[in-house]
Amino acid sequence: MKMVIFANDSYFSYLVAEPLFREFHDQISMVIFSQRTKSSISRILGIYRKSYPGYFFYRSLVELISRWNRMLGKKSIAHLADRYAIEKSYQVDVNCRKNIETLSADIGIAFNLDQIVKSQLLGRFQYGILNVHGSRLPDDKGISPVLWAFARGEESIWSSIYRMNEGLDSGPIYTQFCLPVDANDTAFSFNEKMCIASGEKLAVTVKNIMEKDIQPLEQEDKLPGTVWSWPDRSHQKMMASSHRSFIHINDIIKAIK
């Protein structure tokens, strides 16, 4: 089965992607990295205005961890592509005419992609493009679902593997599972565990698709679900009420080792 990967490279993206590359690297023909957004003063200020200082500091640390790992050539999807000699492409628009006209594969996989994939590109893949979303869809669609569930004090948090369509996290679902939140978990450490578990589930799902042993189920229209935006002051209040933390120094040391 021929695969194409679409990714916004980050530490968490790497954790989800690693099992798939380990298992199916000889079937991945290309990795396309999104370059739609780049760090700039205006973008950084835009995120700050939409969120609050605690979240902004946390997000900045995650970005620094991701950049550090990419710079050292480890714990990044770019590093995985280099390790397995897979072609890389950096594009501002994954829906560009060239991709729509030339990309042809059995299946696509998206990791933390910051773009909506249009139907013309989705149609280039026999089994569509799969994505991982950290919630029990159709609940908690939108931005940072794991962070919202963590802030609410949820004792277990879900993940969904689904086939993308042009809607917002609205495609048919292959599988869903949940993980318990430990008492000593931070938002960062739990997200690590969720990404690792989701990556293993994704690899199994792809294998089942190859063996034609699984079919996705449509999301129920009668359940509109909740759509979240950027973690804001209401998220700050939830974090305070649940007495949970974003990140500890030990999380950072472990991630960059």
C-alpha positions in Angstrom: 0.0 0.0 0.0 1.4 3.4 -1.0 1.2 6.2 1.5 1.7 9.9 1.6 2.3 11.8 4.8 1.1 15.4 5.5 2.5 17.0 8.6 3.1 20.1 10.6 6.3 18.9 12.3 6.4 19.0 16.1 7.4 16.9 19.0 3.9 15.6 19.5 3.5 14.9 15.8 6.6 12.8 16.0 5.3 10.7 18.8 2.1 9.9 16.9 4.0 9.2 13.6 6.9 7.1 14.9 5.1 3.8 15.1 3.7 4.2 11.6 7.2 5.0 10.1 8.7 2.1 12.1 6.1 -0.3 10.7 5.4 1.0 7.2 8.4 3.2 6.2 9.0 1.1 3.0 5.5 2.0 1.8 5.7 5.8 2.5 6.5 7.5 -0.8 6.6 11.2 0.4 6.3 13.4 3.4 4.7 16.8 2.7 5.4 19.4 5.4 3.0 22.3 5.7 4.6 25.8 5.5 1.3 27.7 5.7 2.2 29.5 8.9 5.6 30.6 10.0 6.7 32.3 13.2 6.4 36.0 13.0 5.8 38.8 15.5 2.2 39.3 14.2 1.4 35.6 14.4 2.9 35.3 17.9 0.9 38.4 19.1 -2.2 36.9 17.4 -1.9 33.7 19.5 -1.3 35.7 22.6 -4.4 37.8 22.1 -6.6 34.7 21.5 -5.3 32.9 24.6 -3.8 33.8 28.0 -0.3 34.0 29.5 -0.3 30.5 31.0 -1.2 28.8 27.8 1.0 31.1 25.7 4.0 30.2 27.8 3.2 26.5 27.6 2.8 26.6 23.8 6.0 28.5 23.5 7.9 25.8 25.5 6.4 23.1 23.3 7.5 25.0 20.2 11.0 25.4 21.6 11.2 21.7 22.4 10.1 20.9 18.9 12.7 23.2 17.3 15.5 21.9 19.6 14.8 18.3 18.5 14.6 19.3 14.8 17.8 21.2 15.1 19.6 18.2 16.6 18.0 15.9 14.0 16.0 13.7 16.4 12.4 13.3 17.6 10.9 14.9 14.5 9.1 13.7 11.5 11.8 15.2 9.3 14.3 13.0 11.1 12.1 9.9 10.5 12.0 10.8 6.8 15.8 11.2 6.7 16.3 7.9 8.6 14.3 5.9 6.1 15.3 7.9 3.0 11.8 9.1 2.3 11.3 12.1 -0.1 10.4 15.4 1.7 8.5 18.3 0.3 7.9 21.7 1.9 4.7 23.5 0.7 2.7 26.5 1.7 -0.5 25.0 0.4 -1.0 21.2 0.4 -4.0 21.7 -1.8 -1.8 23.2 -4.6 -2.6 22.3 -8.2 0.5 20.1 -8.5 -0.6 17.9 -5.6 -4.2 17.6 -6.9 -3.0 16.6 -10.4 0.0 14.4 -9.5 -0.4 12.9 -6.1 -1.7 9.3 -6.2 -1.6 6.8 -3.4 -3.7 4.3 -1.5 -3.9 6.3 1.7 -2.8 9.6 3.2 -2.0 10.3 6.9 -2.1 13.8 8.5 -0.2 14.7 11.6 -1.1 17.9 13.3 -1.9 19.4 9.9 -2.8 23.1 10.1 -4.8 23.2 6.8 -8.2 21.9 5.7 -7.7 19.4 2.9 -10.0 20.0 0.0 -12.1 17.3 -1.7 -10.0 17.3 -4.9 -7.0 16.2 -2.9 -8.9 13.9 -0.6 -10.1 12.2 -3.8 -6.6 11.3 -4.8 -6.4 8.6 -2.1 -8.4 5.4 -2.4 -8.8 5.1 1.4 -8.8 8.9 2.0 -6.6 10.7 4.5 -6.5 9.6 8.1 -6.2 11.9 11.1 -5.9 11.6 14.9 -8.0 13.9 17.1 -7.7 13.9 20.9 -11.3 13.5 21.8 -14.3 11.2 21.5 -15.7 12.7 18.4 -18.1 14.3 17.7 -17.4 15.9 21.2 -14.5 18.4 21.6 -13.9 19.3 18.0 -11.6 22.2 17.2 -8.4 23.4 18.8 -6.4 21.6 21.6 -9.1 19.1 22.6 -6.8 17.3 25.0 -5.9 20.5 26.8 -9.6 21.4 27.3 -10.5 17.9 28.6 -7.4 18.0 30.9 -8.4 21.4 32.2 -11.9 20.3 33.0 -10.5 17.7 35.3 -11.5 14.7 33.2 -10.3 11.4 34.8 -9.9 9.8 31.3 -9.5 11.4 27.9 -10.4 10.0 24.5 -8.7 9.8 21.1 -10.3 9.2 17.7 -8.8 8.0 14.4 -11.0 9.1 11.5 -11.0 9.7 7.8 -10.9 13.4 6.9 -13.4 15.2 4.9 -13.8 19.0 4.2 -15.6 19.6 7.5 -14.2 20.3 10.9 -13.3 16.9 12.5 -16.4 15.5 11.0 -15.3 12.5 8.9 -16.2 8.8 9.5 -14.5 7.2 12.5 -12.3 4.0 12.4 -11.6 3.6 16.1 -11.8 5.4 19.5 -10.2 4.7 22.8 -9.5 6.4 26.1 -6.6 6.7 28.6 -6.8 7.4 32.3 -5.2 10.6 33.6 -2.8 9.9 36.5 -2.7 12.1 39.5 0.8 13.3 38.8 0.2 14.0 35.1 0.8 17.4 33.6 -0.9 18.5 30.4 2.4 17.8 28.6 3.1 14.4 30.1 -0.5 13.2 29.4 -0.3 14.5 25.9 2.9 12.5 25.4 1.2 9.3 26.6 -1.9 10.0 24.4 0.3 10.6 21.3 2.3 7.5 21.8 -0.9 5.4 22.3 -2.6 7.0 19.4 0.4 6.3 17.2 0.2 2.6 18.0 -3.5 2.5 17.4 -3.0 4.3 14.1 -0.5 1.7 12.9 -2.9 -1.1 13.8 -5.7 0.8 11.9 -3.6 1.1 8.8 -2.8 -2.6 8.9 -6.5 -3.4 9.3 -7.2 -1.2 6.3 -4.6 -3.0 4.3 -6.2 -6.3 5.2 -9.6 -4.9 4.4 -10.6 -5.8 7.9 -12.2 -2.5 9.1 -14.7 0.0 7.9 -15.2 3.5 9.3 -18.6 4.6 10.9 -20.1 7.9 10.1 -20.4 10.4 13.0 -24.0 10.7 14.2 -25.6 13.9 12.7 -27.9 14.2 15.8 -24.8 14.8 18.0 -23.4 18.1 17.0 -20.7 18.0 19.7 -18.7 20.8 21.2 -16.3 22.9 19.2 -13.4 24.6 21.1 -11.3 27.5 20.1 -8.0 28.7 21.6 -7.5 28.0 25.3 -8.6 31.3 26.8 -9.5 32.8 30.2 -12.2 30.1 30.7 -9.6 27.5 30.2 -7.4 29.3 32.8 -10.3 29.1 35.3 -10.8 25.4 34.5 -7.1 24.7 35.1 -7.2 26.5 38.5 -10.3 24.6 39.5 -8.9 21.2 38.6 -5.5 22.1 40.3 -3.6 20.7 37.3 -0.4 22.0 35.7 0.8 22.5 32.2 4.4 21.3 32.4 7.2 20.5 34.8 10.9 20.8 34.3 11.2 17.0 34.2 8.9 16.9 31.2 11.2 19.2 29.3 14.4 17.3 30.2 12.8 14.0 29.1 11.5 15.4 25.8 14.9 16.8 24.7 17.1 13.9 25.9 
